[in-house]
Amino acid sequence: MRRHRAGWHRRCQLASFISCLLMPFSALMLLETGYGAAASVAAGAPTATATPLLMQPSSVGSSDTSTNGIAGSIPNLSPVPTADLGSPSCSLQLKSGIIQPEISGPFYGIFPSTIGLPSSSAGSNCNCTSSPLTLVWGKAEKVGNRSFYALRLDLTQPAPAPSAPRGQLSQLVIQMDPKFAARCYKVNRTVGRQPFKDKLFFRPTVPWSYRDPGGIPVKAFIGGVENAECNVTSGGMIFVDEEQFPFGVFHSTVCSCGAAPYGLRFGADITYKDITYHTFRLYNKPCDEGAVAMGANVCNTIRPVINKIAFRMDSDAAICYNQTGSMTFIENATNFRGARFWQDGTSMPGAWLPARVGITADGRHIELFIYGLKYSYTDGMFLLTKCGAMGSFSRVCRRTAEGLCLFAFVDTPGHRFATVCKAEGFG
């Protein structure tokens, strides 16, 4: 499997790629760095959190293009192109009832993960070469006492008409490293779509005036896609969302989703031989190759053999897993005959996978885990038997409405680490 390459220019290229697909304007924009000095921002380049930006200027004063006011005092920022390191290959694939933009080439994985596309787009080419626009990042610039990244969108071919079959282009999505984004932009990782207010500005190339010397504010949102805030106590217990998850005593401080090479996305329910299943898939994502636990590289440990996946379930779901008359505690979890794997290209799912389920001592949630997994399992979909009493999996997984349906890759039997992430596919 190809490793993720984490260079700054390559990350910018990935952001440029998806921006080409979704961005309608060809003018200069300024993204505030969040730091006091321009030199500090280079290490925090965009990498891993999808940021949907609705490209509509704020309503207050956005239409004023007169020559009065401060237009003459704004520097003429001209981004300097970075080296073109090549564009990734992309295709839209329909898997488990959802469209996934699958990226290959010098990058791999699924990006962006927050957009919804019609099933009719399956098989379409989403390479940057099919876009009339390209994005160019510039050096950090200063306007007054604030520092900005400067980016420009240039036409590379005639733009499609608004009535074109593929529709009007309307969004820009940029990946950002969750660690740096949280520090720079005060990201609340427990919020799915957090307003990104007064941080992104549009600077027209015609004379204009506006009360903010940075430009016209652009409506934008930012939010953690996969990462969940976690901490490990001195006793080795991992806490996320004020609850212990996953169960166990761990022997390192590694608990972040950044150290996981895969994300997890739920798709449509399916029925096979009169049994209805929830489905989910693993997808490649960037991984912190520097994460080490007890001498083991965490990414390289999980990547070939995922071993164990744990889910945090709502306590109301006890009616789904109460197989022996009473719900057992997680310390003595009950065997669960309800998880399978259906490999791509095969006519039927495999045998039941080893799995167990139990409730926490405080009764706040149930933990279900699938264990004994022998390889990466990225070449198919997992099946979990559906509980008719609960309906969709979004009701089964705890705090899904708040964007906190949690799962974890768990190192067993040594408990060297766990990586806690937010599951996707419920939007």
GIFENSUL-V128023 format. One record per backbone hydrogen bond with DSSP energy under -1.0 kcal/mol. NH is the residue of the N-H (numbers start at 1). CO is the residue of the C=O. E is the energy in kcal/mol with one decimal. If there is no record, write none. Layout:
{{NH CO E} {NH CO E}}
//
This chain:
{{11 7 -2.0} {12 8 -2.3} {13 9 -2.3} {14 10 -2.1} {15 11 -2.2} {16 12 -2.9} {17 13 -2.5} {18 14 -1.8} {19 15 -2.0} {20 16 -2.3} {22 18 -1.4} {23 19 -1.5} {29 151 -2.9} {30 201 -2.8} {31 149 -2.8} {32 199 -3.6} {33 147 -2.2} {40 37 -1.3} {41 38 -1.4} {44 41 -1.5} {49 176 -2.5} {53 172 -1.8} {55 170 -1.5} {56 54 -2.5} {58 217 -2.3} {64 61 -1.3} {73 70 -1.8} {74 71 -1.3} {77 75 -1.4} {89 104 -1.6} {91 102 -1.8} {92 124 -2.2} {93 100 -2.6} {95 98 -2.8} {98 95 -1.7} {100 93 -2.8} {102 91 -2.6} {102 100 -1.1} {103 109 -3.2} {104 89 -2.8} {109 103 -1.4} {111 101 -1.6} {121 118 -2.0} {122 119 -1.7} {123 92 -4.4} {124 121 -2.1} {126 90 -1.6} {130 127 -1.5} {131 128 -1.9} {134 154 -2.1} {136 152 -2.9} {138 150 -3.4} {141 148 -2.9} {143 146 -2.3} {146 143 -1.8} {148 141 -3.2} {149 31 -3.2} {151 29 -2.4} {152 136 -2.4} {153 27 -1.1} {154 134 -2.6} {156 132 -3.4} {157 132 -1.2} {164 161 -2.4} {167 164 -2.3} {171 22 -1.4} {172 53 -1.4} {181 177 -3.1} {182 178 -2.1} {183 179 -1.3} {184 180 -3.0} {185 181 -2.8} {191 188 -1.9} {194 222 -2.5} {196 220 -2.4} {201 30 -3.1} {202 216 -2.8} {203 28 -2.7} {209 64 -1.1} {215 212 -1.4} {216 202 -2.6} {218 200 -2.5} {219 56 -1.6} {221 52 -1.7} {222 194 -3.2} {231 239 -1.6} {233 237 -2.8} {236 233 -2.1} {239 231 -2.7} {240 243 -2.9} {243 240 -1.7} {245 238 -1.9} {250 236 -3.5} {251 415 -2.2} {259 256 -1.4} {260 257 -2.3} {263 283 -2.7} {265 281 -2.6} {266 424 -3.1} {267 279 -2.2} {268 96 -4.8} {270 277 -2.1} {272 275 -2.8} {275 272 -1.4} {277 270 -3.4} {278 384 -3.5} {280 382 -1.6} {281 265 -2.4} {283 263 -1.9} {285 261 -2.2} {288 258 -3.1} {289 287 -1.3} {291 288 -2.0} {293 296 -2.6} {296 293 -2.1} {298 291 -2.3} {301 297 -1.2} {302 298 -2.4} {303 299 -2.7} {306 375 -2.0} {307 373 -1.1} {308 306 -2.8} {309 370 -2.5} {310 408 -2.6} {311 368 -3.0} {312 406 -2.1} {313 366 -3.9} {314 396 -3.6} {317 314 -1.9} {318 315 -1.7} {320 317 -2.0} {322 318 -1.2} {323 321 -2.0} {330 359 -2.0} {332 329 -1.5} {333 330 -1.3} {334 357 -2.5} {336 355 -2.9} {338 336 -1.3} {340 383 -2.2} {342 381 -3.2} {344 379 -2.9} {346 343 -1.6} {350 341 -2.9} {353 339 -3.5} {356 369 -2.4} {357 334 -2.2} {358 367 -1.9} {359 328 -2.8} {360 365 -2.5} {363 360 -1.5} {366 313 -2.4} {367 358 -3.1} {368 311 -1.9} {369 356 -2.6} {370 309 -2.8} {371 354 -2.1} {373 307 -2.4} {381 342 -2.2} {382 280 -3.0} {383 340 -2.9} {384 278 -2.5} {385 338 -2.3} {386 276 -3.1} {390 387 -1.1} {391 387 -1.9} {395 392 -1.6} {397 393 -2.7} {398 312 -1.6} {400 397 -1.0} {403 400 -2.5} {404 399 -2.4} {407 421 -2.3} {408 310 -2.1} {409 419 -1.7} {410 308 -2.1} {411 417 -2.2} {418 254 -1.5} {419 409 -2.2} {420 255 -2.8} {421 407 -3.0} {422 226 -3.2} {423 405 -3.3} {424 264 -2.7}}
//
